[in-house]
Amino acid sequence: MKKILLTTVFAFSLFALNSCDRNFEEINTDTSRIKEPSAGSFLMPIQYEMGTYGYNRANDFTFDIMQVALSFPNEGNTISRYYLTESTGNGFWNTSYKWLKQVKELKDAAVKEQNNNYIAISKVLNAWIYANLTDAFGDVPFSEALRTEENILRPKYDSQKDIYVALLEDLKVANSMFDTTKTLPEGDLFYHAETNADGILKWKKFCNSLSLRLLTRILKRNGEVNVHQRINEIINDPVKYPIFQNNAEGATLDISGVAPLLPPIARPQDFTAYRASGEFFTQTLVDNNDPRLSKFFTQAKSIPANANIGYKGAPSGYALGTTFDYVPSNMNQNLAKAPLKILILPYTEVQFILAELANKGIIAGSAQAYYENGVKAAIEQWGSTMPANYFANANVAYNGTLERIMLQKYVALFFVDHQQWYEQRRTGLPVLPNNGGLLNNGQMPQRMPYPTTTKIQNYDNYQAAAQAMGGDNINVKMWWNK
């Protein structure tokens, strides 16, 4: 007993001696946890989560409002009938700000590490997400957003103009910061810049191609902002401001199907459940004799024979009480299966931007050449082969009109988050049919209503923003579209 007691006293004394230089906080700190995350540790989660969310937004929102697909056989009061509510943009608002916070963390870590490539990447990601956010809602929290550590819990809403000017300046700064001689120390899902410095050059091209998207979006505000000047600055100096030159350089996210890169839709049958393809989008591809038809759609079926009758969608916003003597085409379930490529900002989009700018005389160059490059790239990005006689079809051949450019851009933007909707609002093209059952007087909604949460939690700033914009109404046009 005495021996045990002496041993216990010795052990306690030894513990006390070994601990005399350690304070309570050190003893109770979990050394297995990372204190300061690296800049690189933020990148892949942002890319995957925002990339797959954009895919889901195309599927859940854009397809419906842009007559690509619709609920069937019970369309009801849905987005495809222009029925938007406070809840329509809730998830988009919350998810965007959640990952913008991570972009800010990436940037802060990159500043500490003095890694200019990560700082530049953070600016590109920030511009990509914020531009989509303001294009959906209009004025949104920006300069005071994501600053809860400074006790800013109710941020002001910045004007869309101020947001665009800031984002475009950030992209210009980012372009100058990229060091194309260095690789990234950690993984990159868009360009694998951790293995090859050429990936950094592609990030630089993404930066300037995104600038062109934003500048084209605000073409109506030229003079108020130096839009044409900035566009030509980029186009006329490809060494300083390189842009995408082929499909391989476009910003895309490859989904292998192997964890953690799993498809956004867990069950492909959910992608097609109670759904039909939209007549307008489907018929556009039929008229073009498009090689992507079988990749995008199933064939319609006759009733009652159930025989294939070709590709034929259902008219979006059809009049209540309409009956159908056929089962419409549906979306192809393979669009939801891995492996798949999620489009962030594809090369084809840049070619259609250049076609529009050349068509309007804003830049030099052949609008027809840019247009045909865009059509070809749009077909090939889905793994289809460009038919040799494709442009012999009068429905596809370049005819010098903006209508033709925007119709093919609409097809090319299939599955690119909200871009079809933004471009239709900007140009009014393509002109979508009213099939007799559209709500909102048949007018295309110009924005999403602000979410309920921000109305409640940030009421005063919400009220000021709504008043400045002309109301929190789906028909209120935003700054770039007035």
C-alpha positions in Angstrom: 0.0 0.0 0.0 2.9 2.3 0.9 4.6 1.5 -2.4 1.4 2.3 -4.4 1.0 5.6 -2.6 4.6 6.6 -3.2 4.3 5.7 -6.9 1.1 7.8 -7.2 2.8 10.8 -5.6 5.8 10.5 -7.9 3.6 10.3 -11.0 1.6 13.4 -10.0 4.8 15.3 -9.3 6.2 14.3 -12.7 3.0 15.5 -14.4 3.2 18.8 -12.5 6.9 19.3 -13.5 6.2 18.6 -17.1 3.1 20.9 -17.1 4.6 23.9 -15.3 5.4 25.7 -18.5 2.0 25.1 -20.1 -1.1 27.3 -19.4 -4.7 26.2 -19.2 -5.4 27.3 -22.8 -2.5 25.2 -24.2 -3.5 22.1 -22.3 -7.1 22.4 -23.5 -6.3 23.2 -27.2 -7.1 20.5 -29.8 -3.8 20.3 -31.7 -5.3 18.0 -34.3 -7.5 20.8 -35.8 -6.2 23.3 -38.4 -5.9 26.7 -36.8 -5.4 28.7 -40.1 -6.8 27.1 -43.2 -4.7 27.6 -46.4 -6.0 29.7 -49.3 -6.0 26.6 -51.4 -8.2 24.6 -49.1 -11.1 26.9 -49.9 -11.0 26.7 -53.7 -12.3 23.2 -54.6 -15.3 23.3 -52.2 -16.3 26.7 -53.7 -15.9 25.4 -57.3 -17.9 22.3 -56.6 -20.7 23.8 -54.6 -21.3 26.8 -56.7 -20.8 24.9 -60.0 -23.3 22.2 -59.1 -25.7 24.8 -57.7 -25.6 26.7 -61.0 -26.5 23.4 -62.7 -29.4 22.9 -60.3 -30.6 26.5 -60.9 -30.6 25.9 -64.7 -32.7 22.8 -64.1 -35.1 24.1 -61.4 -35.6 27.7 -62.6 -34.1 28.7 -66.0 -35.5 25.7 -67.9 -39.0 26.6 -66.8 -38.9 30.3 -67.3 -37.2 30.0 -70.7 -39.5 27.3 -72.1 -36.8 24.6 -72.1 -38.8 22.3 -69.9 -42.0 22.3 -67.8 -44.0 20.4 -65.2 -46.2 17.9 -67.0 -49.0 16.9 -67.1 -50.0 19.3 -64.3 -48.3 22.6 -65.0 -50.3 24.6 -62.4 -49.0 27.9 -61.0 -45.4 27.4 -61.7 -42.3 29.3 -62.8 -43.1 28.3 -66.4 -46.3 30.4 -66.1 -44.2 33.3 -64.8 -45.4 32.7 -61.2 -42.6 34.0 -59.0 -42.9 34.5 -55.2 -40.7 35.6 -52.3 -39.5 31.9 -52.0 -38.4 31.7 -55.6 -35.0 33.1 -54.9 -34.5 32.1 -51.3 -32.1 29.3 -52.0 -30.2 31.3 -54.6 -29.7 34.2 -52.2 -28.6 32.1 -49.2 -26.3 29.8 -51.2 -24.7 32.7 -53.0 -23.9 34.6 -49.8 -22.8 31.4 -48.0 -20.1 30.7 -50.6 -19.2 34.4 -51.1 -18.2 34.2 -47.5 -15.9 31.4 -48.3 -14.5 33.4 -51.3 -13.7 36.2 -48.8 -12.0 33.7 -46.5 -9.9 32.4 -49.5 -8.9 36.0 -50.3 -7.9 36.8 -46.7 -5.8 33.6 -46.5 -4.2 34.4 -49.8 -3.3 37.9 -48.6 -1.6 36.4 -45.5 0.3 33.9 -47.7 1.1 36.7 -50.2 -0.1 34.4 -53.1 -1.2 36.7 -55.9 -2.7 33.9 -58.0 -5.1 33.0 -55.2 -5.9 36.7 -54.6 -6.7 37.0 -58.4 -8.8 33.8 -58.4 -10.8 35.1 -55.4 -11.6 38.3 -57.4 -12.8 36.2 -60.4 -14.9 33.9 -58.2 -16.3 36.9 -56.4 -17.3 38.7 -59.6 -18.8 35.5 -61.1 -21.1 34.9 -58.0 -22.0 38.5 -57.3 -22.8 39.3 -60.9 -25.3 36.4 -61.0 -26.7 37.6 -57.7 -27.3 41.2 -58.7 -28.6 40.1 -62.1 -31.3 38.1 -60.4 -32.4 40.6 -57.7 -31.0 44.1 -58.7 -29.5 46.0 -55.8 -28.1 43.7 -53.2 -25.8 43.9 -50.1 -22.2 44.2 -51.4 -19.8 46.7 -49.8 -21.0 45.9 -46.2 -21.9 42.3 -46.8 -20.1 39.4 -45.1 -18.7 41.7 -42.4 -20.3 40.3 -39.3 -16.9 40.2 -37.5 -17.1 44.0 -37.7 -20.5 43.9 -36.2 -22.2 44.8 -39.5 -25.3 42.6 -39.1 -27.6 44.6 -41.3 -25.6 45.6 -44.5 -26.8 48.3 -46.8 -27.9 47.4 -50.3 -25.5 48.7 -53.0 -26.8 50.0 -56.3 -26.3 47.6 -59.2 -24.2 50.2 -61.0 -21.8 50.5 -58.1 -21.6 46.7 -57.9 -20.8 46.3 -61.6 -18.2 49.1 -61.6 -16.5 47.5 -58.6 -16.6 44.0 -60.1 -15.2 45.1 -63.4 -12.4 47.0 -61.7 -11.6 43.9 -59.6 -11.4 41.8 -62.8 -9.0 44.3 -64.3 -6.8 44.1 -61.2 -7.0 40.3 -61.1 -5.8 40.1 -64.8 -2.7 42.0 -63.8 -2.0 39.8 -60.8 -1.9 36.4 -62.4 1.6 34.9 -62.5 1.4 32.4 -65.3 4.9 31.0 -64.4 3.6 29.4 -61.2 1.3 26.6 -60.3 -1.1 26.4 -57.4 0.0 24.5 -54.3 -3.4 22.8 -54.0 -6.2 21.4 -56.1 -8.2 23.3 -58.8 -11.3 21.7 -60.3 -11.7 24.1 -63.2 -8.2 24.1 -64.7 -6.0 21.8 -62.6 -3.5 24.6 -62.1 -1.9 22.6 -59.3 -0.2 20.4 -62.0 0.5 22.9 -64.8 1.1 26.7 -64.9 -1.0 26.7 -68.1 -3.9 26.4 -65.8 -3.1 29.9 -64.5 -3.2 31.2 -68.0 -6.7 29.7 -68.4 -7.8 31.4 -65.2 -6.6 34.7 -66.7 -8.7 33.9 -69.8 -11.6 33.1 -67.6 -11.1 36.5 -65.9 -11.2 38.5 -69.2 -14.0 36.4 -70.7 -16.1 37.1 -67.6 -15.3 40.8 -68.1 -16.8 40.5 -71.6 -19.9 38.9 -70.2 -20.4 41.7 -67.7 -19.6 44.4 -70.2 -22.1 43.0 -72.7 -24.7 42.8 -70.0 -24.4 46.6 -69.4 -24.2 47.7 -73.1 -27.1 50.0 -72.6 -25.2 51.9 -70.0 -22.3 52.9 -72.3 -21.4 56.5 -71.6 -22.5 56.2 -68.0 -19.7 53.6 -67.8 -17.0 53.3 -70.4 -18.3 50.0 -71.7 -17.3 50.2 -75.4 -13.8 51.5 -74.4 -13.2 48.7 -72.0 -14.5 46.0 -74.5 -12.0 47.2 -77.1 -9.2 47.4 -74.6 -9.7 43.7 -74.0 -10.3 42.7 -77.7 -7.4 44.8 -79.1 -4.7 43.5 -76.7 -5.0 39.7 -76.6 -1.5 39.5 -75.1 -2.4 41.6 -72.0 -6.1 40.5 -71.9 -6.3 36.9 -73.3 -9.7 35.4 -73.6 -11.0 31.8 -74.4 -9.9 30.4 -77.7 -11.5 27.0 -77.7 -13.8 24.7 -75.8 -11.0 23.3 -73.7 -10.3 26.7 -72.2 -13.9 27.4 -71.1 -14.7 27.4 -67.4 -16.3 24.0 -66.7 -16.6 21.5 -63.9 -16.0 17.8 -64.6 -18.2 15.5 -62.5 -16.7 12.1 -62.5 -19.3 10.4 -60.3 -16.7 9.3 -57.8 -17.0 10.9 -54.4 -16.7 13.7 -53.7 -17.4 14.7 -57.3 -20.9 13.4 -57.3 -23.7 14.5 -59.7 -26.0 17.3 -58.4 -29.1 15.1 -59.0 -28.7 11.9 -57.0 -31.3 9.9 -59.0 -31.6 10.5 -62.8 -35.3 9.4 -62.7 -36.0 12.5 -60.5 -34.7 14.7 -63.4 -37.5 13.5 -65.7 -40.3 12.8 -63.2 -43.6 14.6 -64.1 -41.9 16.7 -66.8 -41.8 17.4 -70.5 -39.5 19.2 -72.7 -40.6 22.7 -73.8 -42.1 23.0 -77.3 -40.2 26.2 -78.2 -36.7 24.9 -77.3 -37.3 21.4 -78.7 -38.7 22.8 -82.0 -35.8 25.1 -82.4 -33.4 22.1 -82.4 -35.8 20.2 -84.7 -35.9 23.1 -87.2 -32.1 23.2 -87.1 -31.8 19.4 -87.7 -29.6 19.6 -84.7 -27.3 16.6 -83.9 -27.9 17.2 -80.1 -31.6 16.2 -80.3 -31.1 12.7 -79.0 -28.6 13.9 -76.4 -31.1 16.4 -75.0 -34.5 14.7 -75.4 -36.5 11.5 -75.6 -38.9 11.1 -78.5 -42.6 11.9 -78.1 -45.1 9.0 -78.2 -48.4 8.7 -80.0 -51.6 7.9 -78.1 -52.8 5.2 -77.8 -50.3 3.3 -80.0 -47.3 4.5 -77.9 -45.1 4.7 -81.1 -42.2 7.2 -81.5 -43.4 10.3 -83.4 -40.1 12.3 -83.3 -39.1 15.1 -81.0 -42.1 17.2 -79.9 -42.3 19.1 -76.6 -45.3 20.5 -74.7 -46.1 24.2 -75.1 -45.0 26.1 -71.9 -47.8 28.1 -70.3 -50.4 26.2 -72.2 -54.0 27.3 -71.7 -55.8 25.7 -68.8 -57.9 22.8 -69.9 -55.6 21.9 -72.9 -55.6 18.2 -73.7 -52.8 16.4 -75.6 -53.1 13.6 -78.1 -49.5 12.7 -77.7 -47.0 12.1 -74.8 -44.5 14.9 -75.2 -40.7 14.5 -75.4 -38.9 14.5 -72.1 -35.4 15.5 -71.1 -32.8 12.7 -71.6 -31.8 11.2 -68.2 -28.2 11.0 -69.3 -28.0 14.8 -68.7 -28.1 14.0 -65.0 -25.7 11.1 -65.0 -22.0 11.1 -64.4 -19.6 11.6 -66.0 -20.9 15.0 -67.0 -19.5 18.5 -67.7 -21.1 21.4 -65.8 -20.8 24.7 -67.8 -19.7 27.8 -65.9 -18.7 30.1 -68.7 -18.2 28.2 -71.9 -16.1 29.3 -74.9 -19.3 29.3 -77.1 -20.7 32.1 -75.0 -17.7 34.3 -75.7 -18.0 33.7 -79.4 -21.7 34.8 -79.4 -20.7 37.9 -77.3 -18.1 38.7 -80.0 -20.7 38.1 -82.8 -23.1 40.5 -81.2 -20.5 43.2 -80.6 -19.3 42.9 -84.2 -22.9 42.9 -85.5 -23.4 46.2 -83.6 -20.2 47.7 -84.9 -18.7 47.9 -81.4 -15.6 45.8 -82.3 -13.9 45.0 -85.6 -14.2 41.5 -87.1 -16.7 39.3 -88.8 -19.9 38.8 -87.0 -20.6 35.8 -89.2 -17.3 34.1 -88.3 -17.8 34.6 -84.6 -21.4 33.4 -84.9 -20.4 30.2 -86.8 -17.6 29.6 -84.3 -20.1 29.9 -81.5 -22.6 27.5 -83.1 -19.9 24.9 -83.9 -18.5 25.1 -80.3 -21.9 24.8 -78.8 -22.5 21.5 -80.7 -19.0 20.1 -80.0 -19.1 20.9 -76.3 -21.8 18.2 -75.9 -19.7 15.7 -77.7 -21.6 15.9 -81.0 -20.1 16.3 -84.4 -20.7 19.4 -86.4 -22.5 18.4 -89.7 -20.6 19.6 -92.7 -23.8 21.2 -94.3 -25.2 22.6 -91.0 -25.1 26.2 -92.2 -26.8 25.3 -95.4 -30.0 25.2 -93.4 -31.8 28.5 -93.7 -32.9 28.3 -90.1 -29.3 28.4 -88.9 -27.4 30.3 -91.6 -26.2 33.7 -90.4 -28.6 36.4 -91.8 -27.1 39.5 -90.3 -29.6 39.9 -87.5 -29.3 40.0 -83.8 -32.4 37.7 -83.6 -30.4 34.9 -85.3 -27.4 35.4 -83.0 -29.5 35.4 -79.8 -31.6 32.4 -80.8 -28.4 30.3 -81.2 -26.9 31.8 -78.1 -30.1 30.7 -76.2 -29.5 27.1 -77.4 -25.8 27.4 -76.5 -26.5 28.5 -73.0 -28.4 25.3 -72.2 -27.6 24.4 -68.6 -25.6 27.6 -67.9 -27.2 28.7 -64.6 -29.5 31.7 -65.2 -27.8 33.0 -68.3 -30.6 32.3 -70.8 -33.0 34.4 -68.6 -30.5 37.3 -68.1 -29.9 37.5 -71.9 -33.6 37.3 -72.8 -34.3 40.2 -70.4 -31.4 42.2 -71.8 -32.3 41.8 -75.5 -35.9 40.6 -75.5 -34.6 37.7 -77.6 -35.6 35.1 -78.4 -39.2 36.1 -78.4 -41.0 33.4 -76.5 -44.6 32.5 -77.4 -47.5 33.0 -75.1 -49.4 29.7 -75.4 -52.5 31.0 -73.6 -51.9 30.4 -70.0 -49.1 32.7 -68.9 -49.6 34.8 -65.8 -48.1 38.3 -65.2 -50.0 39.5 -68.3 -47.6 37.4 -70.3 -44.7 39.6 -69.4 -41.3 38.0 -68.8 -40.4 38.6 -65.1 -37.5 41.0 -64.9 -36.2 40.1 -61.5 -36.8 37.8 -58.5 -38.5 39.3 -55.4 -36.3 39.8 -52.4 -36.3 36.7 -50.1 -38.4 36.8 -46.9 -35.4 36.5 -44.6 -33.8 39.7 -45.7 -37.1 41.6 -45.6 -37.5 40.6 -41.9 -33.9 40.7 -40.7 -32.7 43.8 -42.6 -36.0 45.6 -43.0 -34.8 49.2 -43.2 -32.2 48.6 -45.8 -34.6 46.4 -47.7 -37.1 49.2 -47.8 -34.5 51.7 -49.0 -33.4 49.3 -51.8 -36.9 48.5 -52.9 -37.8 52.2 -53.0 -34.6 53.1 -55.0 -35.3 50.4 -57.6 -39.0 51.4 -58.0 -40.5 48.6 -55.9 -39.9 45.0 -55.0 -41.8 43.8 -58.0 -41.0 41.1 -60.6 -41.6 43.6 -63.5 -39.2 46.3 -62.2 -36.3 46.6 -64.6 -32.9 46.9 -63.1 -30.1 49.5 -63.9 -28.5 47.6 -66.8 -31.9 47.1 -68.5 -33.5 50.5 -68.2 
